[in-house]
Amino acid sequence: MLSYEEILERALLAAAETLDLEEAAESAGEEPLADSDGEPTEVREVQSLSDAGFMTTDHGVVIRLTDGREFTLSLKQYR
């Protein structure tokens, strides 16, 4: 049986894989993200923290963008 963290991690993976950064920026009334050459920044890769090689027991995802930036989302239960 999967834990809450594992189920949430899988949901984040699925959501991040279909994330359209240009559409998200436009719906927020902002300019789309762009790299230094003016090219649109997109999600290049999404992995769980463990699959990405993070040395942690936490669950979460790492999102890598086409401009080289990386972001992590970690799940921590507090109640």
N, C-alpha and C positions, 0 to 999 in steps of 0.2 A: 504494500500500500504506500502510495506517495505521500510525502509530508506536504503541509501547506506551502512551505517554501519551495519545494520542487514543482508543485503545480503552478504557483505564481511565476516561477522562473520560466517554465515552459510557455506561459501566457505572454510574458515579456518578450521572449525570443520570437514568438509568432508575430506579435504586434510590431516589433522593431524591424523585422525583415520586410514588412510591407510599408514601412514609414516613408512618406514622400515629404522631404524637408521643404521643398519649394511650396507645396500645397499648405503645409503647416504654417509657414511664415506668412503666406498670403492671407490665410484665414485669421491670423493674428494682426493683420494690417501692417506687416513688416516687409521689408525687402528680402528676397531669397538670399540664403547664405551663398557666398562665392569664395573661391580661392584667390590667391594673389594675381592670377591671370584673368580673373573675371568669370571663370567657368563655374557653373552651378556645383555646389557641394552636395553630394549624395551619400547615402549609407553604402559603404563598400562591403562590410562584413559584420555579422552579429554572431557572437558565441556566448555560451555559458562561461562563467568565470573559471570553472574547472577545465573545460575544453580549451580555453585560451591559455592555460598554464599558470593561472594565478595560484599562489601557494596560500590557500585559505580554505576553511571549512564553510565559509559563507556561501549562500546561493545568490545568484544575480547574473547580470549580463555585461558584456563589454561590447560597445558599439564603435566601430572604426569607420571613419569618414574618408572620402576620396581626397580630401585636402591634407590627410595625415593625422588629424586629431583623433584622439581616442577618449571615450567616456565610459565610466562604469556605473552601473546601478546595482547597489547591494540591497538585499532583503534582510532585515533584522526584525525579529519579533520582539515587541516590548511589553505586551500584555498577554 
